[in-house]
């Protein structure tokens, strides 16, 4: 794990894989951290330069006072690429990370070679986010633990993988309340629908078949809004198919990344 002062904050990141290889950047979901992408990092680092980072107020990255905006969070991602001397990268984002990816692909289009948007949406339920923000302000994150596990994984997976589910609970507990609130406010206030038609990069939209947070209908709407995009629905997976069905998820990423349209910009060590 490394860290750097980026956008005025201490940002935690991990950069692995062969120098000069194509770069794949991963953006995590709300109340998660770099470790959520471990199955993909292990799978890709022999062939790609894999960049994972903790979003503002998550994991090892410092929080600033809430509220945040998706534009601010996308600027953080672009600033990290600049800090590391990476000209261009494929971007993979899940949930909050997928919303950041949509903004990044338009606001910093030259930085994004292609885009994978996982279990995310272009329309947020403002009333739901308003209620959840109020609950966290009043009671903290602990009451959010079990509802999050129920959204993130199917019942069968939770029953069969108790240690992994407990590790995800610890990840939520480690999230800064200020960071959670700031990012939740960014999602509450987002207006992504006008952006989708402006995404010009090759895009893959992925969702878990049993995702209750951003169900397949939402993924289909996002897919139709992004011209030329691909859509994949992963069976027997909820909101985190990259963990619950990592083999299938990794195969989709492999196939999509293998069709890069042009060589990546060189990177610095």
C-alpha positions in Angstrom: 0.0 0.0 0.0 1.3 3.5 -0.9 0.0 7.0 -0.3 0.3 10.4 -1.8 -1.1 13.9 -1.2 -3.5 14.3 -4.1 -6.3 17.0 -4.3 -5.1 18.2 -0.9 -5.8 14.8 0.7 -3.7 11.8 1.8 -4.8 9.2 -0.8 -4.1 5.4 -0.3 -3.5 3.4 -3.5 -1.9 0.2 -4.7 -0.2 -0.1 -8.0 0.9 -3.6 -9.1 2.0 -5.3 -12.3 4.6 -4.9 -15.1 5.7 -1.4 -15.7 4.7 -0.4 -19.2 1.7 -2.8 -19.3 -1.8 -1.4 -20.0 -3.2 0.2 -16.9 -6.5 -0.9 -15.3 -7.9 1.4 -12.6 -10.5 0.1 -10.1 -12.9 2.3 -8.2 -14.6 0.9 -5.1 -18.2 1.1 -3.9 -19.6 2.9 -0.9 -18.2 1.7 2.4 -15.6 -0.5 0.8 -11.9 -0.2 0.1 -9.1 -1.5 -2.0 -9.5 -5.0 -0.8 -12.8 -5.5 -2.5 -10.9 -5.8 -5.8 -8.4 -8.4 -4.5 -9.8 -11.2 -6.8 -9.3 -9.0 -9.9 -5.9 -7.8 -8.8 -4.6 -11.3 -8.4 -6.1 -12.3 -11.7 -4.8 -9.4 -13.8 -1.4 -8.3 -12.4 0.6 -10.7 -14.5 -0.6 -8.9 -17.7 -1.7 -5.5 -16.6 -0.6 -2.6 -14.4 -3.4 -2.7 -11.8 -4.2 0.5 -9.9 -6.6 0.3 -6.9 -7.3 3.3 -4.7 -9.5 4.2 -1.7 -12.1 6.8 -2.6 -12.2 10.0 -0.5 -13.1 9.1 3.1 -12.8 5.4 2.6 -10.1 2.9 3.7 -6.8 4.6 4.0 -7.8 7.8 2.2 -8.5 10.9 4.4 -12.0 12.4 4.6 -12.8 16.0 3.9 -16.0 17.7 5.3 -19.2 16.5 3.6 -20.9 17.0 1.2 -19.0 15.7 -1.8 -19.9 15.7 -5.5 -19.4 13.1 -8.2 -17.4 15.7 -10.1 -15.1 16.1 -7.1 -14.6 12.4 -6.8 -13.9 12.0 -10.5 -11.4 14.8 -10.3 -9.7 12.8 -7.4 -9.4 9.8 -9.7 -7.9 12.0 -12.5 -5.5 13.7 -10.1 -4.3 10.2 -9.0 -3.5 9.2 -12.6 -1.7 12.5 -13.0 0.3 12.0 -9.8 1.4 8.6 -11.0 2.3 9.7 -14.4 -0.4 7.6 -16.1 -1.7 9.1 -19.3 -4.6 6.8 -19.9 -6.3 3.8 -18.3 -9.2 1.4 -18.5 -11.5 2.2 -15.6 -13.6 -0.4 -13.7 -16.0 1.0 -11.1 -18.7 -0.7 -9.1 -21.7 1.1 -7.5 -20.3 4.4 -6.4 -17.2 3.7 -8.4 -19.4 3.1 -11.4 -21.0 6.5 -11.0 -17.6 8.1 -10.6 -16.6 6.3 -13.8 -19.4 7.8 -15.8 -18.4 11.3 -14.8 -14.7 10.6 -15.3 -15.3 9.3 -18.8 -16.9 12.6 -19.8 -15.1 15.1 -17.6 -11.7 13.6 -18.2 -12.3 11.7 -21.4 -8.7 11.7 -22.5 -7.7 9.7 -19.4 -10.2 6.9 -19.9 -9.4 4.3 -22.6 -12.4 2.1 -21.9 -15.0 1.7 -19.2 -16.5 -1.1 -17.1 -19.6 0.0 -15.1 -20.6 -2.6 -12.5 -23.8 -2.8 -10.5 -24.4 0.9 -10.9 -27.0 3.3 -12.3 -27.6 6.6 -14.0 -30.5 7.5 -11.8 -30.5 7.5 -8.0 -33.4 7.4 -5.6 -33.1 10.6 -3.8 -35.6 9.8 -1.1 -33.8 6.5 -0.3 -30.5 8.3 0.0 -32.0 11.1 2.1 -33.3 8.6 4.6 -30.1 6.6 4.7 -28.0 9.8 5.3 -30.3 10.8 8.1 -30.0 7.3 9.7 -26.2 7.4 9.5 -26.0 10.9 10.9 -28.2 9.8 13.8 -26.8 6.3 14.5 -23.5 5.9 12.7 -22.6 3.0 10.4 -23.1 0.0 12.7 -26.9 -0.3 11.9 -26.0 -0.3 8.2 -23.9 -3.5 8.4 -26.4 -6.2 8.1 -28.6 -4.4 5.5 -25.4 -3.9 3.4 -24.5 -7.6 3.6 -28.0 -8.5 2.5 -27.7 -6.2 -0.5 -24.2 -7.2 -1.4 -24.4 -11.0 -1.3 -27.1 -13.7 -1.9 -28.3 -15.7 1.1 -26.5 -18.8 -0.1 -23.2 -17.0 -0.4 -23.5 -15.4 3.0 -24.1 -18.8 4.5 -21.3 -20.5 2.7 -18.6 -17.8 3.2 -18.9 -16.4 6.8 -15.2 -15.4 7.0 -15.4 -13.3 3.8 -18.7 -11.7 4.9 -17.2 -10.8 8.2 -14.2 -9.2 6.5 -16.6 -7.1 4.5 -18.3 -6.0 7.8 -14.9 -4.9 9.0 -14.5 -2.9 5.8 -17.7 -1.0 6.5 -16.8 -0.4 10.1 -13.4 1.0 9.0 -15.1 3.6 6.7 -15.1 7.2 8.0 -18.6 8.3 8.8 -17.8 11.7 7.2 -16.5 9.9 4.1 -19.6 7.7 3.9 -21.9 10.7 4.3 -20.0 12.8 1.8 -20.1 10.1 -0.8 -23.8 9.2 -0.1 -24.6 12.9 -0.6 -22.8 12.8 -3.9 -24.9 9.9 -5.0 -28.1 11.5 -3.7 -27.4 14.7 -5.7 -26.1 13.2 -8.9 -27.6 13.9 -12.2 -26.1 11.2 -14.5 -28.8 10.8 -17.1 -27.5 13.8 -19.2 -24.0 12.3 -19.2 -24.6 8.8 -20.5 -25.1 9.9 -24.1 -21.8 11.7 -24.0 -19.7 8.6 -23.1 -17.7 7.8 -26.2 -15.4 5.1 -24.9 -16.0 1.4 -25.4 -18.1 0.4 -22.4 -19.2 -2.8 -20.7 -22.2 -2.7 -18.2 -22.2 -5.6 -15.7 -24.7 -6.5 -13.0 -25.5 -9.3 -10.7 -28.8 -11.1 -11.6 -30.0 -10.8 -8.0 -28.7 -7.3 -7.3 -31.5 -5.5 -5.3 -29.6 -2.2 -5.1 -29.1 -1.7 -8.9 -31.1 -4.5 -10.5 -30.7 -5.7 -14.1 -33.4 -3.2 -15.3 -31.2 -0.4 -14.1 -28.2 -1.9 -15.9 -30.3 -2.3 -19.0 -31.2 1.4 -18.9 -27.6 2.4 -18.5 -26.6 0.1 -21.4 -29.2 1.6 -23.7 -28.1 5.1 -22.8 -24.4 4.5 -23.8 -24.1 4.0 -27.5 -22.3 0.8 -28.5 -22.0 -0.5 -25.0 -22.2 -4.2 -24.0 -24.3 -5.7 -21.3 -23.6 -8.7 -19.1 -25.9 -10.1 -16.3 -24.1 -12.5 -14.0 -26.3 -15.3 -12.6 -26.3 -16.2 -8.9 -24.8 -12.9 -7.8 -26.1 -9.8 -6.0 -24.4 -6.4 -5.7 -20.8 -7.6 -5.6 -20.5 -10.1 -8.5 -16.7 -9.5 -8.6 -16.5 -11.4 -5.3 -19.5 -13.7 -5.4 -18.9 -14.9 -9.0 -15.3 -13.9 -9.4 -14.5 -16.5 -12.1 -17.3 -15.3 -14.4 -16.6 -11.7 -13.6 -12.9 -12.0 -14.4 -13.7 -13.8 -17.7 -15.8 -10.8 -18.7 -13.1 -8.4 -17.8 -10.5 -10.4 -19.7 -12.6 -10.5 -22.9 -13.4 -6.8 -22.7 -9.8 -5.6 -22.0 -8.4 -7.9 -24.7 -10.1 -5.7 -27.4 -8.2 -2.5 -26.6 -8.6 -0.1 -29.5 -5.1 1.4 -29.3 -1.9 1.1 -27.3 -1.9 2.7 -23.8 0.1 5.7 -23.0 3.4 4.9 -21.2 3.6 5.1 -17.4 6.3 6.1 -15.0 7.4 3.7 -12.3 
